[in-house]
Amino acid sequence: MPRPQELIAVAVRNLEREVPALARLKIVVRLELKGRGDVQVFRVRLPAPEVSKGEPDDARLEVAMSRSVFNRWAEKGHVADWRDAYDHGDVRVTGDPEVRKLIGTVIERHLARAQLRKAH
């Protein structure tokens, strides 16, 4: 089983591959993964990504989810899966409202374009 840092990097690269506009985002994210009685915090710098364990002091976004949700979508999940998890409250995003709005808009536009392609 891959280390958490490696799995986080895979998840980020997969999302960037699916939504190339996200790959241009330069930001530090605090990622909190909650397990059974355990909470792990990671600093994720985009776009590379660079992942390290520990509390970041320069994060503009904070993403929190259970370890089981993360493990489910990290390698095989798509943007639509992550959005559904967010919509159902399985993923919580806080932080800079402007950055949250920008990412939300980029994702919604991507999903709308994908839906149009399926309709044709």
Backbone hydrogen bonds in HBPLUS format (Angstrom, degrees):
<---DONOR---> <-ACCEPTOR-->    atom                        ^
c    i                          cat <-CA-CA->   ^        H-A-AA   ^      H-
h    n   atom  resd res      DA  || num        DHA   H-A  angle D-A-AA Bond
n    s   type  num  typ     dist DA aas  dist angle  dist       angle   num
A0006-GLU N   A0003-ARG O   3.08 MM   3  5.30 118.2  2.47 103.7 118.3     1
A0007-LEU N   A0003-ARG O   3.04 MM   4  6.33 158.9  2.08 157.1 163.6     2
A0008-ILE N   A0004-PRO O   2.86 MM   4  6.08 154.2  1.93 153.1 160.0     3
A0009-ALA N   A0005-GLN O   3.06 MM   4  6.28 159.9  2.10 144.8 149.9     4
A0010-VAL N   A0006-GLU O   2.99 MM   4  6.26 153.1  2.06 145.4 152.8     5
A0011-ALA N   A0007-LEU O   2.98 MM   4  6.21 161.1  2.02 147.0 151.8     6
A0012-VAL N   A0008-ILE O   2.96 MM   4  6.23 161.9  2.00 154.6 159.1     7
A0013-ARG N   A0009-ALA O   2.93 MM   4  6.11 167.5  1.95 150.7 154.4     8
A0014-ASN N   A0010-VAL O   2.91 MM   4  6.09 158.2  1.96 151.8 157.8     9
A0015-LEU N   A0011-ALA O   3.05 MM   4  6.29 158.6  2.10 147.5 152.8    10
A0016-GLU N   A0012-VAL O   2.88 MM   4  6.12 159.7  1.92 154.5 160.6    11
A0017-ARG N   A0013-ARG O   2.85 MM   4  5.99 147.9  1.96 144.9 153.8    12
A0018-GLU N   A0014-ASN O   3.01 MM   4  6.22 153.2  2.09 144.4 151.3    13
A0019-VAL N   A0015-LEU O   2.83 MM   4  5.96 157.0  1.88 149.6 156.3    14
A0022-LEU N   A0019-VAL O   2.91 MM   3  5.78 151.7  2.00 128.1 134.7    15
A0023-ALA N   A0020-PRO O   2.96 MM   3  5.27 140.1  2.12 106.3 117.7    16
A0024-ARG N   A0021-ALA O   3.32 MM   3  5.69 157.8  2.37 105.6 111.8    17
A0025-LEU N   A0022-LEU O   3.13 MM   3  5.37 161.1  2.17 109.0 114.9    18
A0046-LEU N   A0027-ILE O   2.81 MM  19  5.35 176.1  1.81 170.2 171.4    19
A0060-ARG N   A0028-VAL O   2.93 MM  32  6.01 156.8  1.99 158.8 157.0    20
A0029-VAL N   A0044-VAL O   2.77 MM  15  5.07 164.3  1.79 145.8 151.1    21
A0044-VAL N   A0029-VAL O   2.89 MM  15  5.07 168.0  1.90 156.8 159.2    22
A0030-ARG N   A0061-LEU O   2.85 MM  31  6.20 167.5  1.87 153.2 156.6    23
A0063-VAL N   A0030-ARG O   2.76 MM  33  6.12 165.7  1.78 167.4 172.0    24
A0031-LEU N   A0042-PHE O   2.95 MM  11  5.09 167.4  1.97 146.6 150.6    25
A0042-PHE N   A0031-LEU O   2.83 MM  11  5.09 153.7  1.90 146.8 155.4    26
A0032-GLU N   A0063-VAL O   2.76 MM  31  6.14 162.8  1.79 161.2 166.6    27
A0065-MET N   A0032-GLU O   3.01 MM  33  6.41 155.3  2.07 165.5 172.1    28
A0033-LEU N   A0040-GLN O   2.85 MM   7  5.23 165.8  1.87 159.1 162.9    29
A0040-GLN N   A0033-LEU O   2.87 MM   7  5.23 168.4  1.88 153.6 156.0    30
A0034-LYS N   A0065-MET O   2.92 MM  31  6.22 159.7  1.96 145.4 152.0    31
A0067-ARG N   A0034-LYS O   2.66 MM  33  5.28 158.8  1.71 143.5 139.0    32
A0035-GLY N   A0038-ASP O   2.64 MM   3  4.91 177.8  1.64 162.0 162.3    33
A0037-GLY N   A0035-GLY O   2.84 MM   2  5.81 101.9  2.46 119.4 104.0    34
A0054-GLY N   A0041-VAL O   2.84 MM  13  5.46 175.0  1.85 140.9 141.9    35
A0043-ARG N   A0052-SER O   2.75 MM   9  5.29 165.4  1.77 161.4 166.4    36
A0052-SER N   A0043-ARG O   2.99 MM   9  5.29 154.5  2.05 146.3 154.5    37
A0045-ARG N   A0050-GLU O   2.85 MM   5  5.05 168.0  1.86 150.2 152.8    38
A0050-GLU N   A0045-ARG O   2.91 MM   5  5.05 153.3  1.99 139.7 148.6    39
A0096-ASP N   A0060-ARG O   2.91 MM  36  5.67 162.2  1.94 170.7 176.7    40
A0062-GLU N   A0094-THR O   2.79 MM  32  5.13 159.6  1.83 148.6 146.4    41
A0094-THR N   A0062-GLU O   2.85 MM  32  5.13 159.8  1.90 148.8 155.7    42
A0064-ALA N   A0092-ARG O   2.85 MM  28  5.14 158.5  1.89 148.8 155.8    43
A0092-ARG N   A0064-ALA O   2.85 MM  28  5.14 170.3  1.86 156.5 159.8    44
A0070-PHE N   A0066-SER O   3.13 MM   4  6.44 168.9  2.14 153.8 156.8    45
A0071-ASN N   A0067-ARG O   2.85 MM   4  6.03 166.3  1.87 152.3 156.3    46
A0072-ARG N   A0068-SER O   3.02 MM   4  6.10 148.3  2.12 139.1 147.3    47
A0073-TRP N   A0069-VAL O   3.24 MM   4  6.52 154.5  2.31 152.7 157.2    48
A0074-ALA N   A0070-PHE O   2.83 MM   4  5.59 138.6  2.01 158.6 168.9    49
A0077-GLY N   A0073-TRP O   2.90 MM   4  4.02 138.0  2.08 118.2 121.0    50
A0081-ASP N   A0078-HIS O   2.96 MM   3  5.22 122.3  2.30 103.8 118.4    51
A0082-TRP N   A0078-HIS O   3.11 MM   4  6.53 158.9  2.16 156.5 162.1    52
A0083-ARG N   A0079-VAL O   2.87 MM   4  6.13 158.6  1.91 154.7 161.2    53
A0084-ASP N   A0080-ALA O   2.94 MM   4  6.13 156.9  1.99 144.6 150.7    54
A0085-ALA N   A0081-ASP O   2.96 MM   4  6.25 156.1  2.02 147.2 153.9    55
A0086-TYR N   A0082-TRP O   2.92 MM   4  6.19 151.5  2.00 145.7 153.7    56
A0087-ASP N   A0083-ARG O   2.76 MM   4  6.04 161.1  1.80 153.0 158.4    57
A0088-HIS N   A0084-ASP O   2.93 MM   4  6.12 143.0  2.06 145.8 155.0    58
A0090-ASP N   A0085-ALA O   2.75 MM   5  4.98 139.9  1.91 165.7 159.8    59
A0089-GLY N   A0086-TYR O   3.05 MM   3  5.13 160.3  2.09 106.6 112.3    60
A0100-ARG N   A0096-ASP O   3.02 MM   4  6.28 164.6  2.04 157.3 162.2    61
A0101-LYS N   A0097-PRO O   2.91 MM   4  6.02 157.6  1.96 144.4 150.4    62
A0102-LEU N   A0098-GLU O   2.95 MM   4  6.14 160.6  1.99 145.1 150.5    63
A0103-ILE N   A0099-VAL O   2.96 MM   4  6.17 172.1  1.97 157.9 158.9    64
A0104-GLY N   A0100-ARG O   2.95 MM   4  6.03 160.5  1.98 146.6 152.8    65
A0105-THR N   A0101-LYS O   2.90 MM   4  6.08 157.5  1.95 151.5 157.2    66
A0106-VAL N   A0102-LEU O   2.99 MM   4  6.24 163.2  2.02 153.4 157.8    67
A0107-ILE N   A0103-ILE O   2.97 MM   4  6.16 164.5  2.00 153.3 157.2    68
A0108-GLU N   A0104-GLY O   2.92 MM   4  6.07 165.2  1.94 149.7 154.2    69
A0109-ARG N   A0105-THR O   2.96 MM   4  6.09 162.3  1.99 151.3 156.0    70
A0110-HIS N   A0106-VAL O   3.03 MM   4  6.20 156.2  2.09 144.3 151.1    71
A0111-LEU N   A0107-ILE O   2.93 MM   4  6.19 165.1  1.95 156.7 160.0    72
A0112-ALA N   A0108-GLU O   2.90 MM   4  6.08 152.9  1.98 146.5 154.2    73
A0113-ARG N   A0109-ARG O   2.95 MM   4  6.16 161.1  1.99 150.4 154.8    74
A0114-ALA N   A0110-HIS O   2.95 MM   4  6.20 157.6  2.00 150.2 156.8    75
A0115-GLN N   A0111-LEU O   2.95 MM   4  6.13 149.5  2.04 141.9 150.0    76
A0116-LEU N   A0112-ALA O   2.98 MM   4  6.28 152.0  2.06 146.7 154.1    77
A0117-ARG N   A0113-ARG O   2.97 MM   4  6.27 155.8  2.03 149.5 155.8    78
A0118-LYS N   A0114-ALA O   3.12 MM   4  6.39 151.7  2.20 143.3 150.2    79
A0119-ALA N   A0115-GLN O   3.11 MM   4  6.34 143.6  2.24 141.5 151.3    80
A0119-ALA N   A0116-LEU O   3.13 MM   3  5.06 121.6  2.49  92.8 107.5    81
A0120-HIS N   A0116-LEU O   3.25 MM   4  6.56 136.0  2.46 144.5 154.7    82
